Amino acid sequence: MSMRTTLAIDDDVFAFVRAHAQRDHISMGEAVSRLVRQGIQAQSQSTVTLAKPSSKYALLPARAEVITSDHVRTLLDQEGI
């Protein structure tokens, strides 16, 4: 089932969707639907359900950033620890 609606989107998003639609020979509505579904999938895959930790330290979800000692030192300095 599809619904017809009007969206206000930024120019760069419009250009990206239009290029995606032209490349795949689909309508812009189909391109928007596909791209939004990809975003939903990526969001749901990054949400990790964690088991209750067995210690007082909670686990955090995986990040695309490597935390270095410098990061830790900077945060400790900012917190005054």
C-alpha positions in Angstrom: 0.0 0.0 0.0 1.4 3.4 -0.9 0.3 6.9 0.2 0.5 10.1 -1.7 1.9 13.0 0.3 3.9 16.2 -0.1 7.3 16.6 1.6 9.5 19.6 2.2 13.1 18.4 1.9 16.4 20.2 1.6 17.9 20.8 -1.9 20.8 18.5 -1.3 18.4 15.7 -0.2 16.3 16.3 -3.3 19.3 16.1 -5.6 20.5 12.9 -4.0 17.0 11.3 -4.3 16.6 12.4 -7.9 20.1 11.0 -8.8 19.2 7.7 -7.0 15.9 7.5 -8.9 17.5 8.2 -12.3 20.3 5.7 -11.7 17.9 2.9 -10.8 15.2 4.0 -13.3 12.5 4.3 -10.5 10.2 7.1 -9.4 11.4 9.6 -6.8 8.7 8.2 -4.4 10.2 4.7 -4.8 13.7 6.1 -4.3 12.6 7.9 -1.1 10.9 4.7 0.2 14.0 2.6 -0.5 16.4 5.1 1.1 14.2 5.5 4.2 13.9 1.7 4.5 17.7 1.5 4.4 17.9 4.1 7.1 15.4 2.2 9.2 17.3 -1.1 8.8 20.6 0.5 9.7 19.1 2.1 12.8 17.5 -1.1 13.9 20.7 -3.1 13.3 22.7 -0.6 15.4 20.3 -0.9 18.3 21.7 -3.6 20.4 19.7 -5.3 23.1 22.1 -5.8 26.0 21.6 -8.4 28.7 21.6 -7.1 32.2 25.2 -6.7 33.2 26.5 -8.9 35.9 28.6 -6.1 37.4 28.0 -2.5 38.3 29.6 -1.4 35.0 27.1 -1.1 32.1 28.1 -2.1 28.6 27.7 0.5 25.8 26.7 -0.2 22.2 29.5 -0.5 19.7 30.7 2.7 18.1 32.5 3.5 14.9 35.0 5.5 16.8 38.1 4.2 18.5 38.5 5.5 22.0 42.1 6.2 22.8 43.9 7.1 26.1 44.0 10.7 24.9 40.2 10.7 24.7 40.0 9.3 28.3 42.6 11.9 29.6 40.7 14.7 27.9 37.4 13.6 29.5 39.1 13.2 32.9 40.5 16.7 32.6 37.1 18.1 31.6 35.4 16.4 34.6 38.2 17.6 37.0 39.1 14.0 37.9 
